[in-house]
Amino acid sequence: MENDWSEDEHRVLIEMANAAASARDIGARLGKTRNAVLGRAFRHGVKLAPPKRAKRVEQRVAKPKRVWATKSAKKLARITAVALARDLYCAGRTLAEISDRTDIPAGSLGSYLKDLPRRREQTWDTRPKHDVARLESLALYYAGYSYAKVARQMGVCIGSIRNWLTDDALRLKAQTIGNAVKAERDAACAAFKAERDRKNTELAARIAAHNGPILAGMRPRHRDMMQLRVSGQTLEQIGQAFGVTRERVRQIEVKCRLDGLIIPNAKPLSAPAIRTAKRQTSLGRGAPVHSRKKYNITEEDRRRRAERMRAMVVKRWHGEASA
C-alpha cells in the first residue's frame, strides 16, 4: 500500500528506474512484490523499463530446392518418346501398344508417324479394316437397319455412311450381302413365330382340357363368367355384361382358381385373397366373414354366460352393501 513505502525506498525506486532496472529486480532489492513496484511507479509517474523477454531460438532446417523441369528437358523427353514410337511402329506394334509405352495419345500418333511408309492392317480376306467396315456398314443398312443403329453398332458417323452410299461398286456389293442377310433374318423370324404359335396352340388345348371338368361342375352363371375370363376379357367387361361389380367377379375368380381353374396371363393370387376366399367357403355361400361361434351358440354356452352374469351382479351388490 501507499503508507508502506518510505522516502528511502521511493528514492531507490527512482534511481533503479533511471538505471533501466526491471520491476522484478527493484522488488527483489526492496523486498516487495513486482505488482507493488508497478503500482507505486504508476501512481507517481515513474517510467520503468519494459520487461526483458527471452528470445526464442528456432533452428530452421534448410529445405531442399525443388528442381523444375525446364523447357529443354521436356522437349528432350518428347523427342525420345517420339523416336521410341516410330521404332515400335516399324517393329509392327499396334497404336494402342505404342500409346501405352510412350504415354503419347493414340490420336496424336498420326502426326508423328505420317512420314513413315503406311502399314496395311490386315484382316480376314486380306482386305483393309476400313474397307471391311464400309462394306459391313452398308450391308447392315440394306438389311433394314437405320442410319443411327448402323452408326451405333459399327462406331461410325451417319455422314460417313451417306458418303459411302455414293460409291456405286461398294453399294452394289453391300446391297447383295444386305438382301441375303435380310432374307435369312426374315426366315428365322418366321420360323420363330411359327414355333411360338404352335406352342401357344398346344398350351391352349391343354388348358381347355384341364378346365373342362372344373367348369362343368360350376353354377351356370359362374361358368359363363369364367369362360369369358379364360377367353381374355377383363373383370370390368365381365361385370358390365352380368350387371355386377368387378370386385364380385374377382371374388368368383379367386374361388374358381382355388378349385383348380387355370386362367392364362392372370396374376398370382395374393395371400390375403386366398385367406378370405377360404374363410368365405368354410362359412357357406353368402355368409359374412365372422366367427361361426357367434351364430351357433349351444345351451351349455348360454348357461355359462348366465352364471357369469349372475356372479358379477352378486359381487357388485355385496360391494355396494359393505360400502
C-alpha positions, 0 to 999 in steps of 0.5 A, a space after each residue: 500500500 501507499 503508507 508502506 513505502 518510505 522516502 528511502 525506498 521511493 528514492 531507490 525506486 527512482 534511481 533503479 528506474 533511471 538505471 533501466 532496472 526491471 520491476 522484478 529486480 527493484 522488488 527483489 532489492 526492496 523486498 516487495 512484490 513486482 505488482 507493488 513496484 508497478 503500482 507505486 511507479 504508476 501512481 507517481 509517474 515513474 517510467 520503468 523499463 519494459 520487461 526483458 523477454 527471452 528470445 526464442 531460438 528456432 533452428 530452421 532446417 534448410 529445405 531442399 530446392 525443388 528442381 523444375 523441369 525446364 523447357 529443354 528437358 521436356 522437349 528432350 523427353 518428347 523427342 525420345 518418346 517420339 523416336 521410341 514410337 516410330 521404332 515400335 511402329 516399324 517393329 509392327 506394334 499396334 497404336 494402342 501398344 505404342 500409346 501405352 509405352 510412350 504415354 503419347 495419345 493414340 490420336 496424336 500418333 498420326 502426326 508423328 508417324 505420317 512420314 513413315 511408309 503406311 502399314 496395311 492392317 490386315 484382316 480376314 480376306 486380306 482386305 483393309 479394316 476400313 474397307 471391311 467396315 464400309 462394306 459391313 456398314 452398308 450391308 447392315 443398312 440394306 438389311 433394314 437397319 437405320 442410319 443411327 443403329 448402323 452408326 451405333 453398332 459399327 462406331 461410325 458417323 451417319 455422314 460417313 455412311 451417306 458418303 459411302 452410299 455414293 460409291 456405286 461398286 461398294 453399294 452394289 456389293 453391300 446391297 447383295 450381302 444386305 438382301 441375303 442377310 435380310 432374307 435369312 433374318 426374315 426366315 428365322 423370324 418366321 420360323 420363330 413365330 411359327 414355333 411360338 404359335 404352335 406352342 401357344 396352340 398346344 398350351 391352349 388345348 391343354 388348358 381347355 382340357 384341364 378346365 373342362 371338368 372344373 367348369 362343368 361342375 360350376 353354377 351356370 352363371 359362374 361358368 359363363 363368367 369364367 369362360 369369358 375370363 379364360 377367353 381374355 376379357 377383363 373383370 370390368 367387361 365381365 361385370 358390365 355384361 352380368 350387371 355386377 361389380 368387378 370386385 364380385 367377379 374377382 371374388 368368383 375368380 379367386 374361388 374358381 382358381 382355388 378349385 383348380 381353374 387355370 386362367 392364362 396371363 392372370 396374376 398370382 393370387 395374393 395371400 390375403 385373397 386366398 385367406 378370405 376366399 377360404 374363410 368365405 367357403 368354410 362359412 357357406 355361400 353368402 355368409 359374412 366373414 365372422 366367427 361361426 361361434 357367434 351364430 351357433 351358440 349351444 345351451 351349455 354356452 348360454 348357461 355359462 354366460 348366465 352364471 357369469 352374469 349372475 356372479 358379477 351382479 352378486 359381487 357388485 351388490 355385496 360391494 355396494 352393501 359393505 360400502 
